Amino acid sequence: MVSGVAVAVAVTHVLAPDLKIDNVTVALLVVAVVPWLRDLLNSIELPGGFRVEFKAVEQRIEAAERIADAALVGSGDDGPETDDPTALADVRRLAAEYLEVRRSMASGSARTQRMSGIFARLVRTTQRLADPDLDGWLTSPDGGLRLAAYARLYAVPVPDALTLLAEAVVKEPLAFNQYWGIRALDKVVDAVGVEDVPPGVVRRLEDCRPRGSDRVALLRRLITKLHGLP
């Protein structure tokens, strides 16, 4: 609506008698396209010194990382060695809780905070499994189980999971899932070694077009790493 109104006013301003394209028209056109540029720009300055600041994407990314990394504290560096007999049931319970939060809460910071807490618990809980069914989780139609796979690979990066994880991330329909899938993929890439990532995986990621600014920033960072750029 904002874009449509701004374009309409700009066109009217141009077509009105004795008027020409000036700073007002330019400013209105800029306002029209600003919502579509938020994934590319941090801020934009309009004529007259008016400045539009977008959300601090990097700060949100760092905050989310702190939540997940806190769940890794005390888990050890060698990964799980034995199964906890109750772990799988706990993973399924958390996966179901995640889907219920998505269903019952309106999109916004409160829901994201709840889901981030569930992800942190999945990070710890999935490490209680010695050999989880990552292939099954990554290809599951259950978004909660896919999130569990991303949590496990975030905590315990498995090089052999690289190709399937990349495919799951590219096809992931849930924004929160895709965010953490990219984070997990970054860690798996480090485990594999950038030079050993198959070109096909790189091409699939380059073709991926996430819509959220956080996911765009993360994916660009990962692709930059894969190309060995500073």
GIVENTA-V609676 format. One record per residue. N is the residue number from 1. SS is DSSP state (2 for helix, 1 for strand, 0 for the rest). PHI is phi in radians with two decimals (* if undefined). BURIAL is 1 if it has 16 or more other ideal C-beta (glycine too) atoms within 10 Angstrom, else 0. Layout:
n & ss & phi & burial
N & SS & PHI & BURIAL
N & SS & PHI & BURIAL
This chain:
n & ss & phi & burial
1 & 0 & * & 0
2 & 2 & -1.05 & 0
3 & 2 & -1.09 & 0
4 & 2 & -1.12 & 0
5 & 2 & -1.11 & 0
6 & 2 & -1.10 & 1
7 & 2 & -1.14 & 0
8 & 2 & -1.07 & 0
9 & 2 & -1.14 & 1
10 & 2 & -1.11 & 1
11 & 2 & -1.11 & 0
12 & 2 & -1.05 & 0
13 & 2 & -1.08 & 1
14 & 2 & -1.24 & 0
15 & 2 & -1.41 & 0
16 & 0 & -1.13 & 0
17 & 0 & -1.02 & 0
18 & 0 & 1.14 & 0
19 & 0 & -1.98 & 0
20 & 0 & -2.35 & 0
21 & 0 & -1.16 & 0
22 & 0 & -2.42 & 0
23 & 2 & -1.11 & 0
24 & 2 & -1.10 & 0
25 & 2 & -1.08 & 1
26 & 2 & -1.04 & 0
27 & 2 & -1.06 & 1
28 & 2 & -1.14 & 1
29 & 2 & -1.14 & 1
30 & 2 & -1.10 & 1
31 & 2 & -1.01 & 1
32 & 2 & -1.12 & 1
33 & 2 & -1.70 & 0
34 & 2 & -0.93 & 1
35 & 2 & -1.03 & 0
36 & 2 & -1.58 & 0
37 & 2 & -1.79 & 0
38 & 0 & -1.12 & 1
39 & 0 & -1.34 & 1
40 & 0 & -1.86 & 0
41 & 0 & -2.16 & 0
42 & 0 & -1.55 & 0
43 & 1 & -2.81 & 0
44 & 1 & -2.56 & 1
45 & 1 & -1.96 & 0
46 & 0 & -1.70 & 0
47 & 0 & -0.96 & 0
48 & 0 & 1.61 & 0
49 & 0 & 1.53 & 0
50 & 0 & -1.30 & 0
51 & 1 & -2.07 & 0
52 & 1 & -1.82 & 0
53 & 1 & -1.79 & 0
54 & 0 & -1.48 & 0
55 & 0 & -1.08 & 0
56 & 0 & -1.33 & 0
57 & 2 & -1.06 & 1
58 & 2 & -1.09 & 0
59 & 2 & -1.15 & 0
60 & 2 & -1.16 & 1
61 & 2 & -1.10 & 1
62 & 2 & -1.14 & 0
63 & 2 & -1.11 & 0
64 & 2 & -1.12 & 1
65 & 2 & -1.13 & 0
66 & 2 & -1.10 & 0
67 & 2 & -1.08 & 0
68 & 2 & -1.23 & 1
69 & 2 & -1.18 & 0
70 & 2 & -1.07 & 0
71 & 0 & -1.27 & 1
72 & 0 & -1.49 & 1
73 & 0 & -1.08 & 0
74 & 0 & 1.46 & 0
75 & 0 & -1.52 & 0
76 & 0 & 1.53 & 0
77 & 0 & -1.75 & 0
78 & 0 & -1.69 & 0
79 & 0 & 1.43 & 0
80 & 0 & -1.24 & 1
81 & 0 & -2.04 & 0
82 & 0 & -2.33 & 0
83 & 0 & -1.41 & 0
84 & 0 & -1.60 & 0
85 & 0 & -1.06 & 0
86 & 0 & -1.70 & 0
87 & 2 & -1.13 & 1
88 & 2 & -1.10 & 1
89 & 2 & -1.10 & 0
90 & 2 & -1.17 & 1
91 & 2 & -1.08 & 1
92 & 2 & -1.13 & 0
93 & 2 & -1.15 & 0
94 & 2 & -1.17 & 1
95 & 2 & -1.08 & 1
96 & 2 & -1.19 & 0
97 & 2 & -1.09 & 1
98 & 2 & -1.05 & 1
99 & 2 & -1.13 & 1
100 & 2 & -1.17 & 0
101 & 2 & -1.10 & 1
102 & 2 & -1.05 & 1
103 & 2 & -1.30 & 0
104 & 2 & -1.63 & 0
105 & 0 & -1.84 & 0
106 & 0 & -1.23 & 0
107 & 0 & -1.05 & 0
108 & 0 & 2.78 & 0
109 & 2 & -1.13 & 0
110 & 2 & -1.12 & 0
111 & 2 & -1.15 & 0
112 & 2 & -1.06 & 1
113 & 2 & -1.11 & 0
114 & 2 & -1.09 & 1
115 & 2 & -1.17 & 1
116 & 2 & -1.13 & 1
117 & 2 & -1.12 & 1
118 & 2 & -1.14 & 1
119 & 2 & -1.07 & 1
120 & 2 & -1.05 & 1
121 & 2 & -1.19 & 1
122 & 2 & -1.15 & 1
123 & 2 & -0.99 & 1
124 & 2 & -1.32 & 1
125 & 2 & -1.20 & 1
126 & 2 & -1.15 & 1
127 & 0 & -1.33 & 1
128 & 0 & -1.48 & 1
129 & 0 & -1.81 & 1
130 & 0 & -1.27 & 0
131 & 0 & -2.54 & 0
132 & 0 & -1.19 & 1
133 & 0 & -1.43 & 0
134 & 2 & -1.11 & 1
135 & 2 & -1.04 & 0
136 & 2 & -1.16 & 0
137 & 2 & -1.16 & 1
138 & 2 & -1.14 & 1
139 & 0 & -1.77 & 0
140 & 0 & -1.29 & 1
141 & 0 & -1.29 & 0
142 & 0 & -1.46 & 0
143 & 2 & -1.08 & 1
144 & 2 & -1.18 & 1
145 & 2 & -1.23 & 1
146 & 2 & -1.11 & 1
147 & 2 & -1.10 & 1
148 & 2 & -1.09 & 1
149 & 2 & -1.11 & 1
150 & 2 & -1.12 & 1
151 & 2 & -1.12 & 1
152 & 2 & -1.11 & 1
153 & 2 & -1.28 & 1
154 & 2 & -1.17 & 1
155 & 2 & -1.40 & 1
156 & 0 & -2.28 & 1
157 & 0 & -1.10 & 1
158 & 0 & -1.97 & 1
159 & 2 & -0.95 & 0
160 & 2 & -1.14 & 0
161 & 2 & -1.55 & 1
162 & 2 & -0.95 & 1
163 & 2 & -1.11 & 0
164 & 2 & -1.17 & 1
165 & 2 & -1.12 & 1
166 & 2 & -1.05 & 1
167 & 2 & -1.14 & 0
168 & 2 & -1.13 & 1
169 & 2 & -1.12 & 1
170 & 2 & -1.08 & 1
171 & 2 & -1.58 & 0
172 & 0 & -1.04 & 1
173 & 0 & -1.51 & 0
174 & 0 & -1.66 & 1
175 & 2 & -1.04 & 0
176 & 2 & -1.09 & 1
177 & 2 & -1.05 & 1
178 & 2 & -1.11 & 1
179 & 2 & -0.98 & 1
180 & 2 & -1.31 & 1
181 & 2 & -1.12 & 1
182 & 2 & -1.15 & 1
183 & 2 & -1.08 & 1
184 & 2 & -1.14 & 1
185 & 2 & -1.08 & 1
186 & 2 & -1.04 & 1
187 & 2 & -1.22 & 1
188 & 2 & -1.18 & 1
189 & 2 & -1.03 & 1
190 & 2 & -1.09 & 0
191 & 2 & -1.20 & 0
192 & 2 & -1.30 & 1
193 & 0 & 1.78 & 0
194 & 2 & -0.94 & 0
195 & 2 & -1.19 & 0
196 & 2 & -1.80 & 0
197 & 0 & -1.29 & 1
198 & 0 & -1.04 & 0
199 & 2 & -0.98 & 0
200 & 2 & -1.09 & 0
201 & 2 & -1.15 & 1
202 & 2 & -1.06 & 1
203 & 2 & -1.12 & 0
204 & 2 & -1.09 & 1
205 & 2 & -1.22 & 1
206 & 2 & -1.14 & 0
207 & 2 & -1.44 & 0
208 & 0 & -1.26 & 1
209 & 0 & -2.24 & 0
210 & 0 & -1.16 & 1
211 & 0 & -1.75 & 0
212 & 0 & -1.37 & 0
213 & 2 & -1.09 & 1
214 & 2 & -1.11 & 1
215 & 2 & -1.20 & 1
216 & 2 & -1.04 & 1
217 & 2 & -1.10 & 1
218 & 2 & -1.12 & 1
219 & 2 & -1.16 & 1
220 & 2 & -1.07 & 0
221 & 2 & -1.07 & 0
222 & 2 & -1.14 & 1
223 & 2 & -1.13 & 0
224 & 2 & -1.04 & 0
225 & 2 & -1.10 & 0
226 & 2 & -1.14 & 1
227 & 0 & -1.55 & 0
228 & 0 & 1.19 & 0
229 & 0 & -1.60 & 0
230 & 0 & -1.23 & 0
